[in-house]
């Protein structure tokens, strides 16, 4: 099965091996003196924040690049505050803190950055040191929504030339309908090219800026550039591509346009070469960093510490167990866009449970993860439904429901044709990304509460709701997320008025999971088992799993040792002393908390050295009798407590 992220990552790496392409270099300047400035830029990081084995670079690498390049400007071009649970759990606050820490000058919002609502987006700017620029976003009374339309920055080029830089931010006005209307209530998105040109003219004529940059989250860069003037370069986001192109503006001037991938797989550095006398741009060279080209870049330690600080404060919420399932609900980016999936049925059933609707819809693009069997955490739910969409109900006739699902099946069929071509390309060793998924592939609908039968062309030939044939003239209640409810791919759905609004989609999922009989049964069993004594063998297995991220080469036989007679006694209840010694073996060297001065009179000699380190780490509490009670048996619940306390020592879990 082809993984979309992997296929894109392969293509991105192929395109972006630190290439440097000149947009235009007139020969007339070949022997003249030049100077240059460096602009570091990101886009569509979607809540990714740390370096990973999957190729994400993260903010600590970004800061290393900023320092290495001695960047004159640091800019983000949208969809940064929303996506991964690290971002959504605090409604973008964690990302904005890191952006402030690395030193962004300005950000322009993407379509997903409105998902927490407009006031939260504005608050993220007010809490940090960078500006959010989207001058074509106005209140209904015509006043500007964001405090700043642009920034002006005095910078020094490589040869010491002083330059006055202007940066304008605008968002594609088409994205007004890409977020829930509630998120942009009271706002209007005006046409962005005209607004950008107007602001550029002002900066040149009134502020005497030498260079004007436009940052724009944009679905069609070529069209945008063809309608602008007075702008020297464009930094773009939204298309999830790595490119360095040039397009003619409305006056025929060639304008360099760059974009730096997505999900922090890439970081772009735009190097503008200038004539120091005229301040005119001679060439625009783009270097794109990826995981293959950062060997000389050191992750910034201050940013790593900041990331750890944020992760620590999020652990309590993210790690909270909210449910249990004995089943697995797989997820694939491609599969949820071409056919009905188990995870889609699970999500839509939660919407029905929350609202009492007859049926429910969820767009495939709104599903971002699956569920593994076992405990379900808050982090799992945020990963499935990261967009903060609300849950709404609408009334549709049976005929309209069939229309919507038939249209969905067409989208799925078109997407599946591309999917098959990509899979064939991978088998043949060709580039799968030469086949582009339809722009609306994420609109394919996962459904619940309705059974459908289709012909070979994907057209519905029969449908049942609550086991009864659908009545074309009857009104049915449909529950869906607020994004899909307004999708222009489904006129029958978007034109129907909302009947009632509920909480967020993830809240519906959480309620559904918590109310399941399976979860209640698991909770009861867990409570019973926590009071049972843990055996030596069980203790070793628990510690082997718990310490995997800290000491991944540890084996079970390294944790549980035999007695003097050589026997292991795995079924024998483990004592307090034995468990803590095994814990020390599993985790290795433990962090010390400082001035610990405990003195126990009953520490067994065989365990003295290991238990002293345990005591110095602060895992053991003082007793009135100065007794350690090394031979008392440990329950499963007590073992979990010691393990969780150890996680706290390492400031992670």
N, C-alpha and C positions, 0 to 999 in steps of 0.2 A: 504494500500500500504506500502510495506516494504521500509524503508529508509536505504540506505547502511551505511551512517555514524552512524546511531543509532545502527544498528545491529553490526557493528564493535566495536562501543563504548561499547556495552553491553559485547561483548566477551573480549575486552581489560580489562574492569573492573574486569571480572571474573578471568582473567589470572593474573592480576597485582595488587591484593590487597596487595601491599607492600610486595611481596614475597621475600624470600631470599633463593636461591638454590645453594648449593655447587657443583661446577663442579667436583672436585676431592679432597679428603682429605686422603692422605695416613696415615695409623695408626702409621707409624714410627715417625711422627711428633707430635703425640697427646700430649705428655708431654713436648715438647721442647718449648723454648721461641720463640714467633712470634711477628711480627709487621704488620702494614697494611697501605695502601694508598687508597685514594678515588678519583674516576674519575667520574665527572658528564658529562652526554652526552645526546644529542638530535639528532633527525633525522626527515626528511620529515615534517617539520613544515609548509611548503608551504605558508608562508606569514602570518600565524596566529601569534598574538603578545600579546594579552591581555586575562586576565581571563574572562570567560564567563559562562553563565548558561548552555551552551551546553557541558561543560566539558573541554574546552580549558584552559590550565594553564597560559601560557604567560610568558613574560620575567621578570615581577616583582616577580612572584612566583619562577621562576627559580633562580633569584638572592637570594631570601630567602633560597632556598635549598642549593645553593653554600655556603652561609655563615654558614648555620646550619651544613652542612657536613664538613665544613672547607676543601673544595675541593682542591686537589693538581693539578688537570688538569680539564679544561672545554673544551669539544670537540663537534663539530657538524659534522654529517656524511651525509650532502647533502640535496638538495631541500629545502633550507631555504629562498632564496632571491626572490622567485617567487611564485605567486599563488593568494593571496587575493589582492584586490585593494590597500590596505595599502602599500603593497610591490611594486606592478607594477606601480603605479602612479609616483613613483620616481625611477623606474628601480633598485630596490633593496637597494637604499640608506637608506631608513628608517630602514630596517631590519639590515643592516650592522652597523648603528649607535647604535642600541640597543644591538647588539652582542658585540660591543666594550665596551659599558657601563657596561654590566654584567661581562665582563672579559673573553671571550673565548680566549683560547690559539691558537687553530687551527681549520680549517674547511676543509673538502674535498667536492668538488662540486658534486651535483647530476645531472642527465640528464636535469632537468628543469632549473637549474641555468645558463645554457648557452643561455637561451631564449632572453636575451638582446644583445647577441653577446659577443664574447670572450674578446674584449677590455673593455667592461663595467664590466665584471666579474673581470678582472684584476684591474680595477680602484677601485672597491669596496674594494679590499685588500689594495691598496696603500693609500686609504683615512682613514683607520682604523688600530687598533693596533694588529689584529690577522693575522695569516698566512693562505693562501689558499694553500693546499697541494694536488697536483695531479702529481706526478713525472713521470707518464707514458704519460703525455700530452706534446708533443713536436712540435716545428715548423717544417715545411717541410724540412728545412736544418738540422734537427736533434738536434738543440739547445733546451733547456728547455723553455717552455712557462712561467711557474710561476717562480718567483724569488727563491723560496725555495723548495727543495725536501722533507725536513723533519724539525722538530724542536728538539732541545735538551733542556731539562729543569732539573735543579738541584732542587730536592725536599727533604723534610724532612719527613720521615715516622712518625707514631704515637709515637714511642718510641725514636725518635731523630736520628734514622739511616739515614745517608745521601745516597741518591740514584740519579743516573743519568738516566733520562728517555729519550728515543728516540721515536718520533712519526712519522710514515710514512703515507702518504696519496696517494691512487691510486683510479682511477675510472674504473669501468667495461668497457672494450674496446668495448663491444657491444653497449654502449650508444652513440658511435660516430654517429650512424645512427638514434638515438632517438631524435635528434634535427635537425633543418633545417641546411643544408650544409652551408648556408650563415653564421650561427652563429659560426661555427668552421672552417671557410675558412682559409686555410694556416696552419692547424694543423693536427696532427695525434695522435690517441690514440693507444699506444703500448700495448702489452699483459701485464696485470697488475700483475699477480702472480710472474712472473720472475723478473719484475722491483722491486716489493716489497721485494723479497728475496735478490736481489742484494744490495738494500739500507740497509736492515737489517744487512747483513754481514758486510757492511762497518761501520755501527754504532757500532757493537759489537767489531770489530777488530781494527778499527782506532780511534773511539771516546770513546771506553771503556764504552759504555752504559750498565747499569745493566739490564734494562728491555726495550723491544721493543714492541710498540703497532702499529698496522696497523688500520687506519680508511679508510673504503672503501664503496662507494655507489655501491651495488653489487646485481646482480640478482640471483646468485647461490653461497651462502656462503660455502656450503660443498665442492663444486668443487674448489672454490678459495683456501680454506684451504688445500685441498689435494695436491696443487701444490706449497705451500710455505714452507720455513724453516727459522730458526733464529728469528721467531716472537713469542712472548709470549701470546698475546691476540689480538683479532680482535673485533673492534666496527663497526657495519654495519648499513646500511640504504637501503631504496628503497622498501622493501617488505611490509611496513606498518604493521608490526607485532611486538608483544611483545614476545621476546624469550631470553632464556639463555641456550645455548647448548654447547657441545664440540665436535669437529671433529678431526680426526688424520691428521697431516700434512704429508708432503712427506717423513718424516723420522719416522712416526708412533707416534710422540708426540701428546698428546691430547691438543688441543688449545681451550680455552673458547671463545665463540662468543656470543655477546649480541646485541640486537636491542630494541629500546624503542618506538614502536608504530608510530604514525603519528599525524599531525595537532595539536601538542602540547597537546594531550590528556594525554601524559605520559612524564615523565622525568626520565632517568635512572641514577643510581649511582652504578658503578662497584667498589666493595671493594676487592682489591687484598691483600691476606694475604701472608706474606713473611717470610722466614728464614732470620733474620737480619745478620747472618754470611755469608751465601752463596749467599744471594740476590735472591734465587730461589722462584718461586711462589708455595705456598702450596695449596691454594684454591682461587677460584674466586666466590664471592657472589654478586648477583645482586639484588638491591632494586629498584622497579619501583613505582614512585609516580604517583598518579592519583587524580582526584578531590575528591575521597573518602578517601584519605590518606594524606591530606595536612592540617589537622586541626591545627597542631602545627606550621605551616609555615606562617610567616607574609610577605605580599607583601612588597617589598622594596620601600620606599617612593621616593627615588631618581629616580628609574626606572619609577615609576608611573608618576612623573613630566616630565620625558623625553618623555614618551609616549604622554602625554597631549601636550607638546610642538610640537611634530611632527604632531599630529592630527590637531592642530590649524592651522599650515601652509598649511595643505592639504585641509582644509574645502572649500576654495574658488573654487578650481578646482573640487573636488568631488561633491560639491553641485550644480554645474552649471546645469541648466535645458537645455537639448539639444533637447527635443522632447516631444511628447504627443501621447498617444494611448487610445482609448476608450475600447480596447480589452485587455484581459489577455492572456499571453503566459506562461503556466505553465511549471515547470521544475521538473524532477525527475531523479536522477542519474541512476536508473535502466531503466526507460522507454526510455531514449534516446539511450540506448544500445540494445533495442529489437524491436522497431517499429518506424515508421515515426511519428514525433511529430510536433505540431504547431510551437514551438520555432525553430525547425530545418528548417522548411519551411521558416520562417521569416529570419533567418540568411542567408540561401543559396540564397534567393531572393535578399538580399542586395549585395551579391557577383556578381550576374548577373547584377544588376543595375550599380555596380561600373566598371565592366569589359566589359560588352556587350556580355558575353559568352552565349552559347546556354543553358548550364545546369551548375549546381554547386553542389559540394560535401562538406560536413563538417562531420568529425568524431564525434561520440557521446561523446567520451572522451574529446573533445575540447570544449564542451559546459558545463558551470559550474553554470548557473543560468537561471532564466526566467525573464519575465517582467510583473509587475503588471499594471493594468489599471491606467491611470492618467499621471502625469508628469514623464518623463524619464530623469534621471540624468546621468552625466558622470560616477558616481559610479556604476550605474546599468549596463552600458556597459562593464566596466572593470570586473565586477563580472561575466558577461556572457562569455567574451572572455579575460581571464587573461594572456594568454601565450605569447602575443607579436608576434605571428606568422605573417608572411607576406602572401599576397594574390598573387597567381600565376595562369597563364592559361597554359593549355596544349592542344594538339590536339590528340583526340582519335577517332577511327572508331566506328561506331555504334555497331559492334560486340564486340569491346573491352569494350565499356560502359556496354553492357549486361553482359559480363564476370565479370566486377567489381561489379556490383549490385547483381549478383547471388552469388558471393563470400561473399558479405556483408550480404545477406539474410541467408547464412549458419552460419555466425558468430552470427547473431541475433537469429537464431533458437537455437543454442547451449547455448547461454546466457539465453534465455527465459526458457529453461528446468531447469537451475540452479535457476533462479528467482522463478519459481513455487515451486521448492523444498524448497527454503528458506521461502516462504510465508506459505507453509504447516507446516514447522517446527515451525514457530512463533505461528500459531494457536494451535499446539499441546503442546506448552510450551517447545520445544526443542531448542537446539542451532542452529540458522540458518547458522552460519558461518562455520559449518562443511562441507557445500557445497560451493566449491570455484568457483567463476566466472572464465571463460577462461581468460588467460593472454591477449588475443587480443580483449576482449569484447569492449574496447574503440574505436576499429577500425570500428565498425558498422557505416554505412554511413547514415546520413540525407541528403536528396537531394532536389533539386529545378529545375524547368524548364523541368521536364520529368514526364510523367504519366506512371505508370507500372501496369500490372495486373499479378498476380501470381497464380499458382495452389496450391493444398493443401500441397504440399511439400515445398513451398516457391520459386519454380523456375519460372522465368519470362516467360510468354506465349505471352505477347504483350507489346509494349512500344510506346509512342508517344512523339515527341519533337516538340513544336510549333504546336500542334494539328495534326501533320502529322506522319504517322507510321515511326518508326526509320529505316534508311537505313544502313544495316550492312557494306556497303562498303564506305559510306560517312564519311568524317572527320568532327567532331564537336569540338567546342571550349568548354573546361571544365575548370571552375574556382574552385579552392580549396585552402585550407591553405597550407603553405609550409611544415608542418609536414606530413599531409596526402599525399601530392604530392610525398613523398619519402618512403611511407610505404611499407614494404616488404610483407604485406598481400595482396597487389594488384600489381602484377608484371606488368600488362599492364599499370597501371598508373605511377608507379615509373620509369619504363624504358623509358617512353615518355619524351623527352626534354621539359624544360620550354620554353614557347613561349614568355611570357612577365611577368615581376614582377611589382607588385603594392605596395601600402602602407600596413599597418597592417590590420588585419581582423577587429579590433575594429574601425579603421578609416572608413572602408567601412560601418560598421553598423551605425556609427554616421552620415555619409553623407546621407545614406538612410533614416534615421529617420528624419533628418533635412529637407529633400526635400519632405516629405510627405505632401499631401494636408491637412490632418487632423491636422498636427502640425501648418501649416500656419494659418488654421482657428482658432485653439486654441490660437495662439499668438494674432490674431486680437481681439478675444473675451476677452482675458486677458487684452489687452491694453484698451479696452472700459470699462471693469468692474473696472479697477483700478481708473478711474476718477469718478466713481459713489460713492455717499455717502454710508457709511456702517451703518446699523441699529444697535440698541442696541442688538437685538437678534443675528444678524450675528456676531457682535463683540464678544459676549460671546462664540459662537461656535468656532470662530477662535482662541480665547485665550485658550479655553478648550483643543483644539487639540495641540496648540503650546507648552503649558506648561506641557503636559502629562509626559515627562521624568523628570521634575523638581518637580512636585507636583502631583503625580499620584492619590492621593485620593481626589483631588478637584472635585466638582460637579458644574454643571451649575448654580444652585441656590446660590452657594457660590460666584459666580462671578458677576452675575447681581442681583441687589437689587431693591425693589420697591420704589416708591416715598412715600411722607408722606401720601398720600391717599391709599397706599397699592398696587397700580397698577404698573405693570412691564413696559408696553409700549415697547414691543419687536420690533415693527415695526417703532418706532420713530428713526430718525437719531441720532447717538450717538455724543455727544460733545467731544471736546478734553479732558476736565477735566474728564468726565465720562469714556472715554476709558482708560486713564492712571490710574485712580483709579482701574478700572476693571483689567488692566494688573498687577498692584501690587497685587491684590487679587489672581490672577491666578498663578503667579510665586512665591509668598511668599516673603521672605527676599531677597532683591537685593544686589549684591556686590557694595561696594562703591569705587569710583575711586580716592578718595583723597580730595584735597583742592578745593572744589567747593564753590564758593561764589557768588551765584546769588540771586538777590532780585527782586521779582515781586510784583507789587502793587495791582494786581487784582485776587489773589488766593482766591477762595471761602472758607468760613470758614468750610463748611461741608466736604471739601476734603483736608484740610490743612495738616493733619498728613501724609496721603498717598502720597500727592504730594511732600512734603518735602523730603521723601525718594527717590521719582522718581528724584527730582532735584539733590540730593546728589549722585545719581548713575551716573549722567552725561548724562541722556537721553534727557534732555531739553537744547536747545541752548539759549544763551543770545540774547535779542532783544534790539534795540536802544532805544525803548520807555519804557523798563522795564515792558512791558505788557506781560502777559501770554496768553491772549485771550482764556479763559476757555470755552466759549460758542460757538466757531466756530465748524462747523461740520467736521468730519473726513472722508476722502475718503478711499476706500479699499486700494489704493496704499499707503496712509500715514499710515494706520494701519499695513500693511506689513513691512513698514520701521521701525516703532517702535518695532515690534516683532523681526526683524532681528538685530536691535541694542541691544535688550535685550539678544539675543543669543550671541552676541559679548561680552557682559558683563560677561556671564558665560563661555566664551571661547569655545563654542561648538554650534551645531545647531540641 
